[in-house]
Amino acid sequence: MPSKERVSALPLPPIRWLLHGLSAAIILWLMVSGFAVVGLDRGSALRLVIDTVNPVLGAFFVPIFIARAVLYLRTRPFHQWDSVLREQQMMVAGQVALYVCVFVVLVTGLLMMPDDWKLLSVFPAYGRAISERVRSSSAALHFRADGALACLVAGHVAMAVVHEVRGRSVLYRVLPSRAANNGNRPGGNPQGRRRP
């Protein structure tokens, strides 16, 4: 049986780096602000602002998410599954779980909008076509998916920290520098291991 090996972790191309940064900022904002207003009365000023801004931001995020998912799948993340280390199999599984969870959050977020919702308060949406039962179920699933996404994001960040502490940095992949985008980080190499 051939020995398993570590696959090179190359820096993200500029377009994937940009989409990663935008996704991270939007997802963190939507999660933090969404959880922050859960206990607030619907008439409060903060909740009104969040309830207005977040659906628009979520709609803006949909094409970003689709682009990221397509670009990720084009890297064929599963094509070396049997020949790589278990650690990298877990990394791919975690990334796929993130994508699936974000997809569920987006879909349920769209399905739970009230029937009079309008995008940017101008464009009529699809609310009247959604039954109250579907809307209620979507809201419940949305809240659970948000919790799962928060756990996955925390795990994603924690693993990056663990790799950094162990001397196998992966942060160079998402750093906005010319050296990072060329795979030439000082004192390191594209495999995520420090040179001796």
NURODREN-591035 format. One line per 4 residues: number of its first residue (from 1); their letters; for each residue y, x, z of N, C-alpha, C. Coordinates in steps of 0.1 Angstrom, whole numbers. Layout:
NUM = a = Y:X:Z:Y:X:Z:Y:X:Z ~ ... $
This chain:
1 = mpsk = -12:9:0:0:0:0:12:9:0 ~ 22:7:-9:34:16:-10:42:14:2 ~ 49:25:6:58:24:18:70:16:14 ~ 75:9:24:88:2:22:100:11:24 $
5 = ervs = 111:8:17:122:17:17:135:9:19 ~ 146:16:23:159:10:24:166:9:11 ~ 170:-3:7:177:-4:-6:192:-1:-3 ~ 198:6:-13:212:10:-12:221:-2:-10 $
9 = alpl = 230:-1:0:240:-11:2:253:-7:-4 ~ 255:-10:-16:267:-5:-24:279:-13:-19 ~ 291:-7:-21:303:-15:-18:305:-27:-27 ~ 311:-37:-22:313:-49:-30:323:-47:-41 $
13 = ppir = 320:-52:-53:330:-51:-64:343:-58:-59 ~ 355:-55:-65:367:-60:-61:368:-76:-60 ~ 361:-82:-70:362:-97:-70:354:-103:-58 ~ 342:-97:-55:334:-101:-44:341:-98:-31 $
17 = wllh = 348:-87:-30:355:-83:-18:366:-93:-16 ~ 374:-97:-26:385:-106:-25:379:-120:-20 ~ 368:-125:-27:363:-138:-23:357:-137:-9 ~ 351:-126:-5:346:-125:9:357:-126:19 $
21 = glsa = 368:-119:16:380:-120:26:386:-134:27 ~ 387:-140:15:393:-154:15:383:-163:22 ~ 370:-162:20:360:-171:26:361:-169:41 ~ 361:-156:46:361:-154:60:373:-160:67 $
25 = aiil = 385:-158:61:397:-164:66:397:-179:67 ~ 392:-185:56:392:-200:56:382:-206:65 ~ 370:-200:65:359:-205:74:363:-203:88 ~ 368:-192:92:372:-190:106:383:-200:110 $
29 = wlmv = 393:-202:102:404:-211:105:398:-226:106 ~ 390:-230:97:384:-243:97:375:-245:110 ~ 368:-235:113:359:-237:125:367:-237:138 ~ 376:-228:140:384:-227:152:393:-239:153 $
33 = sgfa = 400:-243:143:409:-254:144:401:-267:145 ~ 390:-268:138:381:-280:139:376:-282:153 ~ 371:-272:159:366:-273:173:378:-276:183 ~ 389:-270:180:401:-271:189:406:-285:190 $
37 = vvgl = 404:-294:180:410:-307:180:400:-318:184 ~ 387:-314:187:377:-324:189:380:-333:201 ~ 386:-328:211:389:-336:223:403:-343:222 ~ 411:-340:212:424:-345:212:424:-359:206 $
41 = drgs = 434:-367:211:436:-381:206:441:-380:191 ~ 436:-390:184:440:-390:169:455:-391:167 ~ 462:-396:176:477:-397:174:484:-385:178 ~ 478:-374:183:485:-362:187:490:-355:175 $
45 = alrl = 501:-348:176:508:-341:165:499:-330:160 ~ 492:-322:169:484:-311:164:472:-317:156 ~ 466:-327:161:454:-333:154:459:-338:140 ~ 470:-344:140:475:-350:127:477:-338:117 $
49 = vidt = 482:-327:121:484:-316:112:471:-310:108 ~ 462:-308:117:449:-303:114:441:-312:105 ~ 441:-325:108:434:-335:100:440:-336:86 ~ 452:-332:84:459:-332:71:456:-319:63 $
53 = vnpv = 457:-308:70:456:-295:64:441:-291:60 ~ 432:-294:70:418:-289:68:411:-295:57 ~ 412:-308:54:405:-313:42:410:-307:29 ~ 423:-305:28:429:-299:16:424:-284:15 $
57 = lgaf = 423:-277:26:418:-263:26:403:-263:23 ~ 396:-273:28:382:-274:24:380:-277:9 ~ 388:-285:4:387:-288:-11:391:-275:-19 ~ 401:-268:-14:404:-255:-21:393:-245:-20 $
61 = fvpi = 386:-246:-9:375:-236:-7:363:-238:-15 ~ 361:-251:-20:349:-254:-28:347:-245:-40 ~ 357:-243:-49:354:-234:-60:352:-219:-55 ~ 358:-215:-44:356:-202:-39:342:-200:-35 $
65 = fiar = 337:-210:-28:323:-210:-23:313:-209:-35 ~ 316:-218:-45:307:-218:-57:307:-204:-64 ~ 319:-198:-65:319:-185:-72:312:-175:-64 ~ 313:-175:-50:306:-166:-42:291:-167:-43 $
69 = avly = 286:-180:-43:272:-183:-43:266:-178:-57 ~ 273:-180:-68:269:-176:-81:268:-161:-81 ~ 279:-154:-77:279:-139:-77:268:-133:-68 ~ 266:-140:-57:255:-135:-48:241:-136:-54 $
73 = lrtr = 239:-148:-60:226:-150:-67:223:-141:-79 ~ 235:-137:-85:233:-128:-96:229:-114:-92 ~ 230:-111:-79:226:-98:-74:210:-98:-72 ~ 204:-109:-74:190:-111:-73:185:-106:-59 $
77 = pfhq = 190:-113:-48:188:-108:-35:173:-108:-31 ~ 164:-115:-38:150:-116:-34:141:-107:-43 ~ 147:-100:-53:138:-94:-63:130:-82:-57 ~ 134:-76:-46:127:-65:-40:121:-68:-26 $
81 = wdsv = 119:-81:-24:116:-87:-11:104:-79:-5 ~ 93:-77:-12:81:-71:-7:81:-56:-5 ~ 92:-50:-10:92:-35:-10:103:-30:-1 ~ 110:-38:6:121:-34:15:117:-36:29 $
85 = lreq = 125:-29:38:123:-30:52:125:-44:58 ~ 118:-47:69:119:-61:75:134:-63:79 ~ 141:-53:83:155:-54:87:163:-60:75 ~ 160:-55:63:168:-60:51:163:-73:47 $
89 = qmmv = 151:-77:49:146:-90:46:154:-100:56 ~ 155:-96:68:162:-105:78:177:-106:74 ~ 183:-95:68:197:-96:64:199:-106:53 ~ 190:-105:43:190:-115:32:188:-129:37 $
93 = agqv = 178:-131:46:176:-144:51:188:-149:59 ~ 195:-140:66:207:-144:73:218:-148:64 ~ 220:-141:53:230:-144:43:227:-157:36 ~ 215:-160:33:211:-172:26:214:-184:36 $
97 = alyv = 210:-182:49:213:-192:59:228:-195:60 ~ 236:-185:59:251:-187:59:255:-196:47 ~ 250:-192:35:254:-200:24:249:-214:25 ~ 237:-217:29:232:-230:30:240:-238:41 $
101 = cvfv = 243:-232:52:250:-238:62:265:-242:58 ~ 271:-233:51:284:-236:46:284:-247:36 ~ 273:-248:27:272:-259:18:270:-272:25 ~ 262:-272:36:260:-285:43:274:-289:50 $
105 = vlvt = 281:-279:55:294:-283:62:304:-288:51 ~ 304:-282:40:313:-287:29:310:-301:25 ~ 297:-304:22:292:-317:17:295:-328:27 ~ 290:-325:40:292:-335:50:307:-337:53 $
109 = gllm = 315:-326:52:329:-328:55:336:-337:44 ~ 331:-336:32:337:-345:21:332:-359:23 ~ 319:-361:27:314:-374:29:319:-382:41 ~ 325:-375:51:329:-381:63:344:-385:62 $
113 = mpdd = 351:-382:51:365:-386:50:367:-401:50 ~ 377:-406:57:380:-420:58:382:-426:44 ~ 380:-440:43:380:-446:30:394:-446:23 ~ 405:-444:31:418:-443:26:423:-429:24 $
117 = wkll = 414:-419:25:419:-405:23:423:-402:9 ~ 434:-395:8:439:-390:-5:441:-375:-4 ~ 437:-368:-14:439:-353:-14:454:-351:-15 ~ 460:-343:-6:474:-339:-5:482:-352:-4 $
121 = svfp = 476:-363:1:482:-376:3:487:-382:-10 ~ 482:-377:-21:487:-382:-34:475:-387:-42 ~ 465:-378:-44:454:-381:-53:443:-390:-46 ~ 441:-401:-51:430:-410:-45:417:-403:-45 $
125 = aygr = 410:-404:-34:397:-398:-33:386:-408:-35 ~ 374:-405:-30:362:-413:-33:358:-421:-21 ~ 367:-422:-11:363:-428:2:358:-442:2 ~ 363:-450:-7:358:-464:-8:344:-466:-13 $
129 = aise = 339:-455:-20:326:-455:-25:315:-451:-15 ~ 320:-446:-4:310:-442:7:309:-452:18 ~ 297:-456:21:295:-466:31:298:-460:45 ~ 300:-469:54:304:-465:68:292:-458:75 $
133 = rvrs = 280:-462:71:268:-456:77:266:-442:72 ~ 269:-439:59:268:-426:54:279:-417:60 ~ 291:-423:62:302:-416:67:299:-412:82 ~ 293:-421:89:290:-418:103:279:-407:105 $
137 = ssaa = 269:-409:96:258:-399:97:263:-385:92 ~ 272:-385:82:277:-372:78:286:-365:88 ~ 293:-373:96:302:-368:107:293:-361:117 ~ 282:-368:121:273:-362:131:266:-349:126 $
141 = lhfr = 262:-349:114:255:-337:108:266:-326:106 ~ 278:-330:103:289:-320:101:291:-313:114 ~ 292:-320:125:294:-314:138:283:-304:141 ~ 270:-308:139:259:-299:142:259:-287:133 $
145 = adga = 262:-289:120:262:-278:110:273:-268:114 ~ 285:-274:119:296:-265:123:291:-256:135 ~ 284:-261:144:278:-254:155:269:-243:150 ~ 260:-247:141:251:-237:135:258:-226:128 $
149 = lacl = 268:-230:120:276:-220:113:283:-210:122 ~ 289:-216:133:295:-207:143:286:-197:148 ~ 273:-201:151:263:-191:156:259:-181:145 ~ 258:-185:133:255:-176:122:266:-166:120 $
153 = vagh = 279:-171:120:290:-162:119:291:-151:130 ~ 288:-156:142:288:-147:154:277:-137:152 ~ 265:-141:147:254:-132:145:258:-122:134 ~ 264:-126:124:268:-118:112:278:-107:117 $
157 = vama = 287:-111:125:297:-101:131:290:-91:140 ~ 281:-97:149:274:-89:159:265:-78:152 ~ 258:-82:141:250:-72:134:258:-61:127 ~ 270:-65:122:279:-54:117:283:-44:128 $
161 = vvhe = 286:-50:140:289:-41:151:277:-32:155 ~ 265:-38:155:253:-31:159:251:-19:149 ~ 252:-22:136:250:-12:126:260:-1:127 ~ 273:-5:131:284:5:132:280:15:144 $
165 = vrgr = 276:9:155:273:16:167:261:26:165 ~ 251:21:157:239:29:154:242:40:144 ~ 254:41:138:257:51:128:254:47:114 ~ 250:35:112:247:31:98:258:20:94 $
169 = svly = 270:25:92:281:16:89:279:7:77 ~ 282:-6:78:282:-14:66:296:-19:63 ~ 305:-16:72:319:-21:70:326:-15:58 ~ 322:-3:54:328:3:42:326:-6:30 $
173 = rvlp = 316:-15:30:314:-24:18:325:-34:17 ~ 332:-37:27:342:-48:26:356:-42:29 ~ 358:-29:30:371:-23:33:379:-23:20 ~ 392:-27:20:400:-27:8:406:-14:4 $
177 = sraa = 397:-4:1:402:9:-3:396:13:-15 ~ 403:22:-23:397:27:-35:384:34:-33 ~ 384:42:-22:372:50:-19:360:41:-16 ~ 363:30:-9:352:21:-6:347:14:-19 $
181 = nngn = 356:10:-28:352:3:-40:345:13:-49 ~ 346:26:-48:339:36:-56:327:41:-49 ~ 324:36:-37:312:40:-30:314:54:-24 ~ 326:59:-22:329:72:-17:336:72:-4 $
185 = rpgg = 329:67:7:336:67:19:335:81:26 ~ 345:85:32:345:98:39:334:99:49 ~ 326:109:48:315:112:58:304:102:57 ~ 302:96:46:291:86:45:286:85:31 $
189 = npqg = 277:76:29:272:74:15:269:60:13 ~ 266:55:0:264:41:-2:252:35:4 ~ 243:43:10:231:37:16:234:32:30 ~ 246:33:35:250:29:49:245:38:59 $
193 = rrrp = 242:51:56:238:61:66:248:72:66 ~ 250:78:77:259:89:78:252:102:73 ~ 260:110:66:254:122:61:254:132:73 ~ 243:141:73:242:150:85:253:160:85 $
